């Protein structure tokens, strides 16, 4: 009998069912695309009420781990679902008062994203990144620069770098971080423009481009920091 079908004697029945099924996936007893036992079978094998099984399955479906196919049954999902990120996003949103921690998270993720892009980018992608940099330069260095337009081009520049890493999971995690830091990043761009530091902001992005174009990772972390000007003591 598979270990995930052993009878449950714990108080938190729904969570235990979730834990059992999750462990079975991690151990390889259940693989992507596998059909899991029916609600009745799980109930009998685990020695729990059917409503507890139903609730556990419902949660795993919401999380994007399982999928219900009408008239066929319930299956382990075969691909990454956006909903897998939802609980983490909501949890971080509710606990994002600490700007320092969010900036540290962004610095860590973006430096990893940049390193991956440097390792895997193509010449065509470097040319595309140069186009995004030129768009940002035009928006930043014109008279009466619009900070919202600059922010849009700034995002396009960093999104291009993310895509150069050719890693869907990294893309999802980075998108989550960008969502959480949206207001911080927008305010940073606005403050830079309001204080007349447009050229400084452009040059920080130019340094990042040069790292990618030369496929050089030395100074990577400091260059990423320069694109949004986190205080020095927040990164050490």
C-alpha positions in Angstrom: 0.0 0.0 0.0 1.4 3.5 -0.9 2.5 5.5 2.1 0.0 8.3 1.3 -2.9 5.9 1.8 -2.0 5.0 5.5 -4.9 5.7 7.9 -4.9 9.1 9.5 -5.2 9.6 13.3 -4.3 13.3 13.6 -6.6 16.1 14.6 -6.1 18.3 11.5 -7.6 15.8 9.0 -7.8 18.0 5.9 -4.2 19.3 6.3 -3.0 15.7 6.8 -4.7 14.6 3.6 -3.0 17.5 1.8 0.3 16.6 3.4 0.0 12.9 2.4 -0.9 13.7 -1.2 1.9 16.4 -1.5 4.5 14.0 -0.1 3.3 11.3 -2.6 4.1 13.8 -5.4 7.5 14.7 -3.9 8.3 11.0 -3.5 7.2 10.1 -7.0 4.3 7.9 -6.0 2.1 10.4 -7.8 3.5 12.0 -10.9 2.2 14.8 -13.2 -0.7 13.5 -15.2 -1.5 10.6 -12.7 -5.1 10.1 -11.7 -5.5 10.0 -7.9 -7.9 7.6 -6.2 -11.5 8.6 -6.1 -13.0 10.4 -3.2 -14.6 7.3 -1.8 -11.3 5.3 -2.2 -9.3 7.9 -0.4 -11.9 8.1 2.3 -11.8 4.3 2.9 -8.0 3.9 2.6 -7.2 6.8 4.9 -10.0 6.1 7.3 -11.4 9.7 7.1 -14.8 11.3 6.2 -15.5 11.9 2.5 -16.1 15.6 3.2 -12.6 15.9 4.6 -11.2 14.4 1.4 -13.4 16.6 -0.7 -12.2 19.7 1.1 -8.5 18.7 0.8 -8.9 18.1 -2.9 -10.7 21.4 -3.4 -7.8 23.2 -1.7 -5.2 21.4 -3.9 -7.3 22.2 -7.0 -7.4 25.9 -6.0 -3.6 25.9 -5.5 -3.2 24.5 -9.0 -1.7 21.2 -7.9 -4.7 19.0 -8.9 -7.2 19.3 -11.7 -10.7 17.8 -12.0 -11.6 16.5 -15.4 -15.4 16.0 -15.8 -16.4 12.3 -16.1 -12.7 11.3 -15.9 -11.6 12.0 -12.3 -9.0 14.1 -10.5 -5.4 14.3 -11.8 -2.1 15.7 -10.8 -1.5 18.8 -12.9 1.2 18.5 -15.6 2.3 22.1 -15.8 3.0 25.1 -13.6 -0.1 27.1 -12.8 -0.3 30.8 -11.9 -2.5 29.9 -9.0 0.4 28.1 -7.4 1.8 31.6 -6.6 -1.4 33.1 -5.2 -1.2 32.1 -1.5 2.4 33.3 -1.4 1.5 36.6 -3.0 -1.5 37.2 -0.7 0.7 36.3 2.4 3.4 38.8 1.3 0.9 41.5 0.5 -0.5 41.3 4.0 3.0 41.5 5.4 4.7 44.0 3.2 5.0 46.9 5.7 8.7 46.2 5.9 10.1 48.0 2.8 13.7 47.0 3.6 12.8 43.3 3.4 11.0 43.8 0.1 14.0 45.6 -1.3 16.3 42.9 -0.1 14.1 40.3 -1.8 14.0 42.3 -5.0 17.8 42.8 -5.0 18.4 39.1 -4.4 15.9 37.9 -7.1 17.0 40.5 -9.7 20.7 39.7 -9.3 19.9 36.0 -9.9 17.7 36.9 -12.9 20.5 39.0 -14.4 23.1 36.3 -13.8 20.9 33.8 -15.6 20.3 36.2 -18.5 24.1 36.7 -18.9 24.6 32.9 -19.0 21.8 32.2 -21.5 21.1 35.2 -23.7 21.4 35.2 -27.5 22.8 38.0 -29.7 19.3 38.7 -30.9 18.1 39.2 -27.3 21.0 41.6 -26.6 19.9 43.7 -29.6 16.3 43.7 -28.2 17.6 44.8 -24.8 19.5 47.7 -26.5 16.2 48.8 -28.1 14.5 48.8 -24.7 17.4 50.8 -23.2 17.1 53.3 -26.1 13.4 53.7 -25.4 14.2 54.3 -21.7 16.9 56.8 -22.6 14.5 58.8 -24.9 11.8 58.9 -22.2 14.3 59.8 -19.4 16.4 62.5 -21.2 13.6 64.5 -22.9 12.3 67.7 -21.4 9.6 67.3 -18.8 10.1 63.5 -18.6 6.9 61.7 -17.6 7.7 59.4 -14.7 4.9 57.0 -15.5 6.1 56.6 -19.1 9.7 56.2 -17.8 8.4 53.5 -15.4 6.7 51.7 -18.2 10.0 51.6 -20.2 11.9 50.7 -17.1 9.6 47.6 -16.6 10.0 46.7 -20.3 13.8 46.7 -19.9 13.8 44.5 -16.9 11.1 42.2 -18.3 13.3 41.7 -21.3 16.2 40.6 -19.1 13.9 38.2 -17.3 12.9 36.6 -20.5 16.6 36.1 -21.5 17.0 33.6 -18.7 14.6 31.2 -20.4 13.2 29.8 -17.2 9.5 29.9 -16.7 9.6 29.3 -12.9 12.0 32.2 -12.4 9.8 34.4 -14.6 6.8 33.6 -12.3 8.7 34.3 -9.1 10.2 37.5 -10.5 6.7 38.7 -11.6 5.5 38.1 -8.1 8.3 40.3 -6.7 7.7 43.0 -9.2 4.0 43.0 -8.3 4.8 43.4 -4.6 7.3 46.1 -5.2 5.3 48.1 -7.8 4.6 51.1 -5.6 8.2 51.2 -4.3 9.7 51.1 -7.8 7.2 53.7 -9.1 8.0 56.1 -6.3 11.7 55.5 -6.8 11.5 56.5 -10.5 9.3 59.5 -9.6 11.7 60.7 -6.9 14.7 60.4 -9.3 13.0 62.5 -11.9 11.7 65.0 -9.4 15.2 65.5 -8.1 16.7 65.9 -11.6 18.7 62.6 -11.5 17.4 61.4 -14.9 20.8 60.9 -16.4 22.0 59.0 -13.3 19.0 56.6 -13.6 19.7 56.0 -17.3 23.4 55.4 -16.6 22.5 52.8 -14.0 20.5 50.9 -16.6 23.2 51.3 -19.2 25.7 49.6 -16.8 23.3 46.7 -16.5 23.0 46.5 -20.3 26.7 46.5 -20.7 27.1 43.6 -18.3 24.7 41.6 -20.4 26.1 42.6 -23.7 29.6 41.7 -22.6 28.3 38.6 -20.7 30.2 39.9 -17.6 28.8 39.2 -14.2 31.4 41.1 -12.2 29.8 44.0 -10.3 26.4 42.5 -11.1 24.8 43.1 -7.7 25.9 46.7 -7.4 24.6 47.4 -10.9 21.2 46.0 -10.2 21.1 48.1 -7.0 21.8 51.2 -9.0 18.6 50.8 -11.1 16.4 51.5 -8.1 18.7 53.1 -5.5 18.1 51.2 -2.4 20.1 52.6 0.5 23.5 51.0 0.9 22.9 49.8 4.4 19.8 47.8 3.2 22.0 45.6 1.0 24.8 44.8 3.4 
